[in-house]
Amino acid sequence: MDYVLGYVTVRLEILLTGFLGPAADRIIGGSVTWADVATVACYLAFAAAVSAVVNYFLKRRSRSVPASGETANLRHPVLTAIRKPAHVLIWVYGGYFAATPVLLKLRREQGLLEIREVLNYLFDLGAFLAFFWFLFRATYALEARLAEWAAGTSGKINHLLVPLVGASLRMIVLLVGINLVLPIVSLPARYADAIGKLTSMVFIAAAAILLIRAVGIFQQVVFTRFDITAADNLQARKVYTQLHVICRVIYVIIVLFAVSAILMLFEHVRQVGTSLLASAGIVGIIAGFAAQKTLSNLLAGFQIALAQPVRHDDVVVVEGEWGRIEEITLTYVVVRIWDERRLVLPLSYFIEKPFQNWTRVSAELLGSVFVWVDYALPVEEARKALKAIIEASHLWDKRFWNLQVTDANDKTMQLRILATAADSSKSFDLRCEIREKFITYIQRSHPQGLPRLRAEMLRPSLGESAGSHARSSQPEIYV
């Protein structure tokens, strides 16, 4: 190719010399003449013309793509992906051709071979980078095409897998490009070991990232089969809690293996690892004492994932606070309290200490309301009024309700109202509604049924002294 390019350059200089006349052989600097400058300008102009033609062709082909069809949907992203790398490749060739007239003026003793070798190296590297840049951009085009295909399907799994496929393809292109570019670069031997380790580190990190993304997408795929926002979400919460904790553990394992694999690439680290294995018993005892709490929390995480004493979105009463399980990590649990505060507890708390779980088996609850009333309140009429109040409420789940006199003392009697609801939030609102409306009913219909304090006073008769009380006198009761 160098011979052909040199021949074309010579013929072009002869042509330009005839066109420019005597001025063509005038020296500008060193041995470079105006004919050489004109030849360089011709090569650059030719590269600009080719770049413009390619740009026009690609734009025209992109505009001529029909509105529908699989070929059309794939052609447009591919043409978009190839545009910039094609321009880079054209200018790489144009720069190489433009340097030829100057190279022909050099002699061997002036470093011709060294300069030509450098230019060949830069030319090969530029062409290689332009090609792999196109492949890298093509992965985005393919991902866009797959996204369009997934949009036309009914399954949610396809939408989740498309980003993983695109990321995997880009990782493959990157790793293949790094492995192929190293022979082209031809670095000195003293850098070969460092570059090889760097390449291995990139490969390990890329594999770890892909594995983490694959686990995350698997988690989302499973979550799409369960609706945790549904009213009866017991099974969804079981799966969510198990998978959430297990995936967190898998993430930690992947990162640990990746970091270990990277460290083992270095000889000094391997020697330290061999020394540690020799004293693994002592190190294990020391690490066990130092990380006792951490290990207990990690084991508690496995217990929670398998036995599930608590699950995500469970309603619990912990440390006297009512709230919902908002987040379960490998070391702690976050409880969202009813007033938007957050209570953070270690995982071991839910294994070692008692707590209330209101949604362990079902979210349905039986709520109770206590009302103190006077003995004058007719209980049967109050029961009928209460029936109308409860049955008219949309918070009652129509399973059960009841009104009973559960206690009595010298002044009042205690009424206990029971009513069922679908979950704890509705149960709380239902209890408040029953309490308000039942008290309003007593105030309007039986005001004498409200708690009262009674006192008995005896008035003396007319024939007795003011200081004595007649046994036959009639008592008067004041309330």
Contacts in CASP RR format, 6 or more apart in sequence:
PFRMAT RR
TARGET T0000
AUTHOR 0000-0000-0000
METHOD contacts of the structure
MODEL  1
MDYVLGYVTVRLEILLTGFLGPAADRIIGGSVTWADVATVACYLAFAAAV
SAVVNYFLKRRSRSVPASGETANLRHPVLTAIRKPAHVLIWVYGGYFAAT
PVLLKLRREQGLLEIREVLNYLFDLGAFLAFFWFLFRATYALEARLAEWA
AGTSGKINHLLVPLVGASLRMIVLLVGINLVLPIVSLPARYADAIGKLTS
MVFIAAAAILLIRAVGIFQQVVFTRFDITAADNLQARKVYTQLHVICRVI
YVIIVLFAVSAILMLFEHVRQVGTSLLASAGIVGIIAGFAAQKTLSNLLA
GFQIALAQPVRHDDVVVVEGEWGRIEEITLTYVVVRIWDERRLVLPLSYF
IEKPFQNWTRVSAELLGSVFVWVDYALPVEEARKALKAIIEASHLWDKRF
WNLQVTDANDKTMQLRILATAADSSKSFDLRCEIREKFITYIQRSHPQGL
PRLRAEMLRPSLGESAGSHARSSQPEIYV
2 116 0 8 1.000
5 97 0 8 1.000
5 100 0 8 1.000
6 100 0 8 1.000
6 104 0 8 1.000
9 39 0 8 1.000
9 97 0 8 1.000
9 100 0 8 1.000
9 101 0 8 1.000
9 104 0 8 1.000
10 104 0 8 1.000
12 39 0 8 1.000
12 42 0 8 1.000
13 35 0 8 1.000
13 36 0 8 1.000
13 38 0 8 1.000
13 39 0 8 1.000
13 101 0 8 1.000
16 24 0 8 1.000
16 35 0 8 1.000
16 38 0 8 1.000
16 39 0 8 1.000
16 42 0 8 1.000
17 24 0 8 1.000
17 25 0 8 1.000
17 35 0 8 1.000
18 24 0 8 1.000
20 34 0 8 1.000
20 35 0 8 1.000
20 38 0 8 1.000
23 34 0 8 1.000
24 33 0 8 1.000
24 34 0 8 1.000
24 35 0 8 1.000
24 38 0 8 1.000
25 33 0 8 1.000
25 34 0 8 1.000
25 35 0 8 1.000
26 33 0 8 1.000
26 34 0 8 1.000
27 33 0 8 1.000
28 34 0 8 1.000
28 36 0 8 1.000
28 37 0 8 1.000
31 105 0 8 1.000
32 102 0 8 1.000
32 105 0 8 1.000
36 101 0 8 1.000
36 102 0 8 1.000
36 105 0 8 1.000
39 101 0 8 1.000
40 98 0 8 1.000
40 99 0 8 1.000
40 101 0 8 1.000
40 102 0 8 1.000
43 94 0 8 1.000
43 95 0 8 1.000
43 97 0 8 1.000
43 98 0 8 1.000
43 100 0 8 1.000
43 101 0 8 1.000
44 94 0 8 1.000
44 95 0 8 1.000
44 98 0 8 1.000
46 94 0 8 1.000
46 97 0 8 1.000
47 90 0 8 1.000
47 91 0 8 1.000
47 93 0 8 1.000
47 94 0 8 1.000
47 95 0 8 1.000
47 97 0 8 1.000
47 98 0 8 1.000
50 90 0 8 1.000
51 87 0 8 1.000
51 90 0 8 1.000
51 91 0 8 1.000
54 86 0 8 1.000
54 87 0 8 1.000
54 90 0 8 1.000
55 83 0 8 1.000
55 87 0 8 1.000
58 79 0 8 1.000
58 82 0 8 1.000
58 83 0 8 1.000
58 86 0 8 1.000
61 75 0 8 1.000
61 79 0 8 1.000
62 75 0 8 1.000
62 76 0 8 1.000
62 79 0 8 1.000
62 80 0 8 1.000
65 72 0 8 1.000
65 75 0 8 1.000
65 76 0 8 1.000
66 72 0 8 1.000
73 145 0 8 1.000
73 148 0 8 1.000
74 141 0 8 1.000
74 145 0 8 1.000
77 140 0 8 1.000
77 141 0 8 1.000
77 142 0 8 1.000
77 144 0 8 1.000
77 145 0 8 1.000
78 138 0 8 1.000
78 141 0 8 1.000
80 137 0 8 1.000
80 141 0 8 1.000
81 134 0 8 1.000
81 137 0 8 1.000
81 138 0 8 1.000
81 140 0 8 1.000
81 141 0 8 1.000
82 134 0 8 1.000
82 137 0 8 1.000
82 138 0 8 1.000
84 133 0 8 1.000
84 137 0 8 1.000
85 130 0 8 1.000
85 131 0 8 1.000
85 133 0 8 1.000
85 134 0 8 1.000
85 137 0 8 1.000
86 130 0 8 1.000
86 134 0 8 1.000
88 126 0 8 1.000
88 129 0 8 1.000
88 130 0 8 1.000
88 133 0 8 1.000
89 126 0 8 1.000
89 127 0 8 1.000
89 130 0 8 1.000
89 131 0 8 1.000
92 123 0 8 1.000
92 126 0 8 1.000
92 127 0 8 1.000
92 130 0 8 1.000
93 123 0 8 1.000
93 127 0 8 1.000
96 119 0 8 1.000
96 123 0 8 1.000
99 119 0 8 1.000
103 112 0 8 1.000
103 115 0 8 1.000
103 116 0 8 1.000
103 119 0 8 1.000
106 112 0 8 1.000
106 115 0 8 1.000
121 184 0 8 1.000
121 186 0 8 1.000
124 184 0 8 1.000
125 181 0 8 1.000
125 184 0 8 1.000
125 185 0 8 1.000
128 177 0 8 1.000
128 180 0 8 1.000
128 181 0 8 1.000
128 184 0 8 1.000
129 181 0 8 1.000
132 173 0 8 1.000
132 176 0 8 1.000
132 177 0 8 1.000
132 181 0 8 1.000
135 173 0 8 1.000
136 170 0 8 1.000
136 173 0 8 1.000
136 174 0 8 1.000
139 166 0 8 1.000
139 169 0 8 1.000
139 170 0 8 1.000
139 173 0 8 1.000
140 166 0 8 1.000
142 166 0 8 1.000
142 169 0 8 1.000
143 162 0 8 1.000
143 163 0 8 1.000
143 165 0 8 1.000
143 166 0 8 1.000
143 169 0 8 1.000
146 162 0 8 1.000
146 165 0 8 1.000
146 166 0 8 1.000
147 159 0 8 1.000
147 162 0 8 1.000
149 158 0 8 1.000
150 158 0 8 1.000
150 159 0 8 1.000
150 161 0 8 1.000
150 162 0 8 1.000
151 159 0 8 1.000
156 221 0 8 1.000
156 224 0 8 1.000
157 221 0 8 1.000
157 224 0 8 1.000
160 217 0 8 1.000
160 220 0 8 1.000
160 221 0 8 1.000
160 224 0 8 1.000
161 217 0 8 1.000
161 221 0 8 1.000
163 213 0 8 1.000
163 217 0 8 1.000
164 210 0 8 1.000
164 213 0 8 1.000
164 214 0 8 1.000
164 217 0 8 1.000
167 209 0 8 1.000
167 210 0 8 1.000
167 213 0 8 1.000
168 210 0 8 1.000
171 206 0 8 1.000
171 209 0 8 1.000
171 210 0 8 1.000
174 202 0 8 1.000
174 206 0 8 1.000
175 202 0 8 1.000
175 203 0 8 1.000
175 206 0 8 1.000
178 199 0 8 1.000
178 202 0 8 1.000
179 199 0 8 1.000
182 195 0 8 1.000
182 196 0 8 1.000
182 199 0 8 1.000
187 195 0 8 1.000
197 265 0 8 1.000
197 266 0 8 1.000
200 262 0 8 1.000
200 265 0 8 1.000
201 262 0 8 1.000
201 265 0 8 1.000
204 258 0 8 1.000
204 261 0 8 1.000
204 262 0 8 1.000
205 258 0 8 1.000
205 262 0 8 1.000
207 258 0 8 1.000
208 254 0 8 1.000
208 255 0 8 1.000
208 257 0 8 1.000
208 258 0 8 1.000
211 254 0 8 1.000
212 251 0 8 1.000
212 254 0 8 1.000
212 255 0 8 1.000
215 247 0 8 1.000
215 250 0 8 1.000
215 251 0 8 1.000
215 254 0 8 1.000
216 247 0 8 1.000
218 247 0 8 1.000
219 243 0 8 1.000
219 244 0 8 1.000
219 247 0 8 1.000
222 239 0 8 1.000
222 243 0 8 1.000
223 239 0 8 1.000
223 240 0 8 1.000
223 243 0 8 1.000
226 233 0 8 1.000
226 235 0 8 1.000
226 236 0 8 1.000
226 239 0 8 1.000
226 240 0 8 1.000
227 233 0 8 1.000
227 236 0 8 1.000
228 236 0 8 1.000
228 237 0 8 1.000
228 240 0 8 1.000
228 312 0 8 1.000
228 313 0 8 1.000
230 236 0 8 1.000
231 363 0 8 1.000
231 422 0 8 1.000
231 423 0 8 1.000
232 363 0 8 1.000
233 313 0 8 1.000
234 359 0 8 1.000
234 361 0 8 1.000
234 362 0 8 1.000
234 363 0 8 1.000
237 311 0 8 1.000
237 312 0 8 1.000
237 313 0 8 1.000
237 314 0 8 1.000
237 359 0 8 1.000
238 308 0 8 1.000
238 311 0 8 1.000
240 311 0 8 1.000
240 312 0 8 1.000
240 313 0 8 1.000
241 304 0 8 1.000
241 305 0 8 1.000
241 308 0 8 1.000
241 310 0 8 1.000
241 311 0 8 1.000
241 312 0 8 1.000
241 328 0 8 1.000
242 305 0 8 1.000
242 306 0 8 1.000
242 308 0 8 1.000
244 312 0 8 1.000
244 328 0 8 1.000
245 301 0 8 1.000
245 302 0 8 1.000
245 304 0 8 1.000
245 305 0 8 1.000
245 328 0 8 1.000
245 330 0 8 1.000
246 305 0 8 1.000
248 329 0 8 1.000
248 330 0 8 1.000
249 302 0 8 1.000
249 330 0 8 1.000
252 330 0 8 1.000
263 269 0 8 1.000
264 270 0 8 1.000
276 283 0 8 1.000
288 295 0 8 1.000
293 346 0 8 1.000
293 348 0 8 1.000
294 331 0 8 1.000
296 348 0 8 1.000
297 330 0 8 1.000
297 331 0 8 1.000
297 332 0 8 1.000
297 346 0 8 1.000
297 347 0 8 1.000
297 348 0 8 1.000
298 330 0 8 1.000
298 331 0 8 1.000
300 346 0 8 1.000
300 347 0 8 1.000
300 348 0 8 1.000
300 350 0 8 1.000
300 351 0 8 1.000
301 328 0 8 1.000
301 330 0 8 1.000
301 347 0 8 1.000
303 309 0 8 1.000
303 351 0 8 1.000
304 310 0 8 1.000
304 328 0 8 1.000
304 347 0 8 1.000
304 350 0 8 1.000
304 351 0 8 1.000
309 350 0 8 1.000
309 351 0 8 1.000
309 357 0 8 1.000
309 360 0 8 1.000
310 316 0 8 1.000
310 325 0 8 1.000
310 328 0 8 1.000
310 333 0 8 1.000
310 350 0 8 1.000
310 355 0 8 1.000
310 357 0 8 1.000
311 325 0 8 1.000
311 359 0 8 1.000
312 325 0 8 1.000
312 326 0 8 1.000
312 327 0 8 1.000
312 328 0 8 1.000
313 324 0 8 1.000
313 325 0 8 1.000
313 359 0 8 1.000
314 324 0 8 1.000
314 325 0 8 1.000
314 357 0 8 1.000
314 358 0 8 1.000
314 359 0 8 1.000
314 360 0 8 1.000
315 322 0 8 1.000
315 323 0 8 1.000
315 324 0 8 1.000
315 357 0 8 1.000
315 358 0 8 1.000
315 359 0 8 1.000
315 363 0 8 1.000
315 423 0 8 1.000
315 424 0 8 1.000
316 322 0 8 1.000
316 323 0 8 1.000
316 324 0 8 1.000
316 325 0 8 1.000
316 335 0 8 1.000
316 355 0 8 1.000
316 356 0 8 1.000
316 357 0 8 1.000
316 358 0 8 1.000
317 323 0 8 1.000
317 355 0 8 1.000
317 356 0 8 1.000
317 358 0 8 1.000
318 335 0 8 1.000
318 343 0 8 1.000
318 345 0 8 1.000
318 349 0 8 1.000
318 355 0 8 1.000
318 356 0 8 1.000
319 343 0 8 1.000
319 345 0 8 1.000
321 335 0 8 1.000
321 337 0 8 1.000
321 341 0 8 1.000
321 343 0 8 1.000
322 337 0 8 1.000
322 338 0 8 1.000
322 424 0 8 1.000
323 335 0 8 1.000
323 336 0 8 1.000
323 337 0 8 1.000
323 338 0 8 1.000
323 343 0 8 1.000
324 335 0 8 1.000
324 336 0 8 1.000
325 333 0 8 1.000
325 334 0 8 1.000
325 335 0 8 1.000
325 336 0 8 1.000
326 334 0 8 1.000
326 335 0 8 1.000
326 336 0 8 1.000
326 342 0 8 1.000
327 333 0 8 1.000
327 334 0 8 1.000
328 334 0 8 1.000
328 347 0 8 1.000
330 347 0 8 1.000
331 346 0 8 1.000
331 347 0 8 1.000
332 344 0 8 1.000
332 345 0 8 1.000
332 346 0 8 1.000
332 347 0 8 1.000
333 344 0 8 1.000
333 345 0 8 1.000
333 346 0 8 1.000
333 347 0 8 1.000
333 349 0 8 1.000
333 350 0 8 1.000
334 342 0 8 1.000
334 343 0 8 1.000
334 344 0 8 1.000
335 342 0 8 1.000
335 343 0 8 1.000
335 344 0 8 1.000
335 345 0 8 1.000
336 342 0 8 1.000
337 343 0 8 1.000
349 355 0 8 1.000
358 365 0 8 1.000
358 424 0 8 1.000
359 423 0 8 1.000
359 424 0 8 1.000
363 422 0 8 1.000
363 423 0 8 1.000
363 424 0 8 1.000
364 397 0 8 1.000
364 399 0 8 1.000
364 420 0 8 1.000
364 421 0 8 1.000
364 422 0 8 1.000
364 423 0 8 1.000
365 420 0 8 1.000
365 421 0 8 1.000
365 423 0 8 1.000
365 424 0 8 1.000
365 427 0 8 1.000
366 400 0 8 1.000
366 418 0 8 1.000
366 419 0 8 1.000
366 420 0 8 1.000
366 427 0 8 1.000
367 418 0 8 1.000
367 419 0 8 1.000
367 420 0 8 1.000
367 421 0 8 1.000
367 427 0 8 1.000
367 430 0 8 1.000
367 431 0 8 1.000
368 416 0 8 1.000
368 417 0 8 1.000
368 418 0 8 1.000
368 431 0 8 1.000
369 416 0 8 1.000
369 417 0 8 1.000
369 419 0 8 1.000
369 431 0 8 1.000
369 434 0 8 1.000
369 435 0 8 1.000
369 438 0 8 1.000
370 406 0 8 1.000
370 414 0 8 1.000
370 415 0 8 1.000
370 416 0 8 1.000
370 417 0 8 1.000
371 414 0 8 1.000
371 415 0 8 1.000
371 417 0 8 1.000
371 435 0 8 1.000
371 438 0 8 1.000
371 439 0 8 1.000
372 412 0 8 1.000
372 413 0 8 1.000
372 414 0 8 1.000
372 415 0 8 1.000
372 451 0 8 1.000
373 382 0 8 1.000
373 412 0 8 1.000
373 413 0 8 1.000
373 415 0 8 1.000
373 442 0 8 1.000
373 449 0 8 1.000
373 450 0 8 1.000
373 451 0 8 1.000
374 412 0 8 1.000
374 413 0 8 1.000
374 448 0 8 1.000
374 449 0 8 1.000
374 450 0 8 1.000
374 451 0 8 1.000
374 452 0 8 1.000
375 412 0 8 1.000
375 413 0 8 1.000
376 446 0 8 1.000
376 448 0 8 1.000
376 449 0 8 1.000
377 442 0 8 1.000
377 446 0 8 1.000
377 448 0 8 1.000
377 449 0 8 1.000
378 446 0 8 1.000
379 403 0 8 1.000
379 405 0 8 1.000
379 415 0 8 1.000
381 445 0 8 1.000
381 446 0 8 1.000
382 403 0 8 1.000
382 415 0 8 1.000
382 438 0 8 1.000
382 441 0 8 1.000
382 442 0 8 1.000
382 446 0 8 1.000
383 403 0 8 1.000
385 438 0 8 1.000
385 441 0 8 1.000
385 445 0 8 1.000
386 401 0 8 1.000
386 403 0 8 1.000
386 417 0 8 1.000
386 434 0 8 1.000
386 438 0 8 1.000
386 441 0 8 1.000
387 401 0 8 1.000
389 433 0 8 1.000
389 434 0 8 1.000
389 437 0 8 1.000
389 438 0 8 1.000
389 441 0 8 1.000
390 396 0 8 1.000
390 401 0 8 1.000
390 419 0 8 1.000
390 434 0 8 1.000
393 430 0 8 1.000
393 433 0 8 1.000
393 434 0 8 1.000
395 421 0 8 1.000
395 426 0 8 1.000
395 427 0 8 1.000
395 429 0 8 1.000
395 430 0 8 1.000
395 433 0 8 1.000
396 419 0 8 1.000
396 420 0 8 1.000
396 421 0 8 1.000
396 430 0 8 1.000
397 420 0 8 1.000
397 421 0 8 1.000
397 422 0 8 1.000
397 426 0 8 1.000
399 420 0 8 1.000
400 418 0 8 1.000
400 419 0 8 1.000
400 420 0 8 1.000
401 417 0 8 1.000
401 418 0 8 1.000
401 419 0 8 1.000
401 420 0 8 1.000
402 417 0 8 1.000
402 418 0 8 1.000
402 419 0 8 1.000
403 415 0 8 1.000
403 416 0 8 1.000
403 417 0 8 1.000
403 418 0 8 1.000
404 415 0 8 1.000
404 416 0 8 1.000
404 418 0 8 1.000
405 413 0 8 1.000
405 414 0 8 1.000
405 415 0 8 1.000
405 416 0 8 1.000
406 414 0 8 1.000
406 415 0 8 1.000
406 416 0 8 1.000
407 413 0 8 1.000
407 414 0 8 1.000
408 414 0 8 1.000
411 451 0 8 1.000
411 452 0 8 1.000
411 453 0 8 1.000
411 454 0 8 1.000
412 451 0 8 1.000
417 434 0 8 1.000
417 438 0 8 1.000
419 427 0 8 1.000
419 430 0 8 1.000
419 431 0 8 1.000
419 434 0 8 1.000
420 427 0 8 1.000
421 427 0 8 1.000
421 429 0 8 1.000
421 430 0 8 1.000
442 449 0 8 1.000
442 450 0 8 1.000
443 450 0 8 1.000
452 479 0 8 1.000
453 479 0 8 1.000
454 477 0 8 1.000
454 478 0 8 1.000
454 479 0 8 1.000
455 477 0 8 1.000
455 478 0 8 1.000
455 479 0 8 1.000
456 475 0 8 1.000
456 476 0 8 1.000
456 477 0 8 1.000
456 478 0 8 1.000
457 475 0 8 1.000
457 476 0 8 1.000
457 477 0 8 1.000
457 478 0 8 1.000
458 469 0 8 1.000
458 473 0 8 1.000
458 475 0 8 1.000
458 476 0 8 1.000
459 473 0 8 1.000
459 474 0 8 1.000
459 476 0 8 1.000
460 466 0 8 1.000
460 467 0 8 1.000
460 468 0 8 1.000
460 469 0 8 1.000
460 470 0 8 1.000
460 473 0 8 1.000
461 470 0 8 1.000
461 472 0 8 1.000
461 473 0 8 1.000
464 470 0 8 1.000
END
